[in-house]
Amino acid sequence: MPRRIRMTIKRAVRGLLILFIILFTFSACRSRQNSFDIHTFRSGQGWGYDIMAGGKVYIHQPYMPVIQGEVPFSSEKAAEKTGQLMIKKLKHHRVPSVTREELERIIKN
């Protein structure tokens, strides 16, 4: 095989390898950014939650948001549902906050 063709093939292989590495790195970073976990925990006489991102605490919420004072969630289920709502907002690039109406709907169900 002529030297010129071998050099062209080597360049093409290197280019594809570099492209693969870039795409793999981008994909890995992107999936890590959208990977959140919820951990509920006891908080005083009730429950709170942590939202974890990349193995680290991203949001620590020991009390119900939008409620005056330090009032924990009355049930683990309510804390977890609120955390799930926060993750949904984060994944849609929205501010992870809860309105009073959203919190009341979660507590009622």
C-alpha positions as CSV (number, residue, x, y, z in Angstrom):
1,M,0.0,0.0,0.0
2,P,1.5,3.4,-0.9
3,R,2.7,5.5,1.9
4,R,0.3,8.3,1.2
5,I,-2.7,6.1,1.6
6,R,-1.4,4.7,4.9
7,M,-0.9,8.2,6.2
8,T,-4.5,9.2,5.2
9,I,-5.9,6.1,7.0
10,K,-3.8,6.8,10.1
11,R,-5.1,10.4,10.2
12,A,-8.7,9.2,9.7
13,V,-8.4,6.7,12.5
14,R,-6.8,9.3,14.9
15,G,-9.6,11.8,14.0
16,L,-12.3,9.2,14.7
17,L,-10.6,8.3,18.0
18,I,-10.4,11.9,19.1
19,L,-14.1,12.4,18.1
20,F,-15.1,9.3,20.1
21,I,-13.2,10.6,23.2
22,I,-14.8,14.0,22.9
23,L,-18.3,12.5,22.5
24,F,-17.8,10.1,25.4
25,T,-16.5,12.8,27.7
26,F,-19.4,15.1,26.8
27,S,-22.0,12.3,27.3
28,A,-20.5,11.3,30.7
29,C,-20.5,14.8,32.0
30,R,-24.0,15.5,30.8
31,S,-25.4,12.3,32.4
32,R,-23.7,13.1,35.7
33,Q,-25.3,16.6,35.7
34,N,-28.8,15.2,35.4
35,S,-28.2,12.4,38.0
36,F,-29.8,13.2,41.3
37,D,-30.8,11.1,44.2
38,I,-33.0,11.7,47.2
39,H,-32.2,10.6,50.7
40,T,-34.8,11.1,53.4
41,F,-33.8,11.5,57.1
42,R,-35.3,12.1,60.5
43,S,-35.4,15.7,61.4
44,G,-36.6,16.5,64.9
45,Q,-40.0,15.0,65.3
46,G,-40.5,14.6,61.5
47,W,-38.6,14.2,58.2
48,G,-36.3,16.1,55.9
49,Y,-34.5,15.3,52.6
50,D,-31.2,15.7,50.9
51,I,-30.8,15.9,47.1
52,M,-27.5,14.3,46.1
53,A,-25.6,15.1,42.9
54,G,-22.4,13.3,42.1
55,G,-22.3,11.7,45.6
56,K,-22.4,15.1,47.3
57,V,-25.3,17.0,49.1
58,Y,-26.7,19.5,46.6
59,I,-29.7,20.5,48.6
60,H,-30.2,19.9,52.4
61,Q,-33.8,20.5,53.4
62,P,-34.5,19.5,57.1
63,Y,-37.7,21.6,57.2
64,M,-40.7,22.3,55.0
65,P,-39.9,25.2,52.7
66,V,-42.3,28.2,52.6
67,I,-43.6,27.4,56.1
68,Q,-42.5,29.9,58.7
69,G,-40.4,28.4,61.5
70,E,-38.5,25.1,61.5
71,V,-41.3,22.7,60.8
72,P,-40.1,19.2,59.5
73,F,-42.3,17.2,57.1
74,S,-44.8,15.1,59.0
75,S,-44.1,12.0,56.9
76,E,-41.2,10.5,55.0
77,K,-43.5,10.2,51.9
78,A,-44.1,14.0,51.9
79,A,-40.4,14.7,52.2
80,E,-39.6,12.4,49.4
81,K,-42.3,13.7,47.1
82,T,-41.1,17.3,47.7
83,G,-37.6,16.1,46.9
84,Q,-38.8,14.5,43.7
85,L,-40.5,17.8,42.7
86,M,-37.2,19.6,43.2
87,I,-35.3,17.1,41.1
88,K,-37.9,17.5,38.3
89,K,-37.4,21.2,38.4
90,L,-33.6,20.9,38.4
91,K,-33.7,18.6,35.4
92,H,-35.8,21.1,33.5
93,H,-33.3,23.9,34.4
94,R,-35.8,25.6,36.6
95,V,-35.2,27.2,40.1
96,P,-35.7,24.4,42.7
97,S,-38.2,26.1,44.8
98,V,-41.6,25.1,46.2
99,T,-44.7,27.2,46.3
100,R,-47.2,27.0,49.2
101,E,-49.8,25.5,46.8
102,E,-47.3,22.8,45.6
103,L,-46.5,21.9,49.2
104,E,-50.2,21.7,50.2
105,R,-50.9,19.4,47.2
106,I,-48.0,17.1,48.3
107,I,-49.1,17.0,51.9
108,K,-52.7,16.2,51.0
109,N,-51.8,13.2,48.8
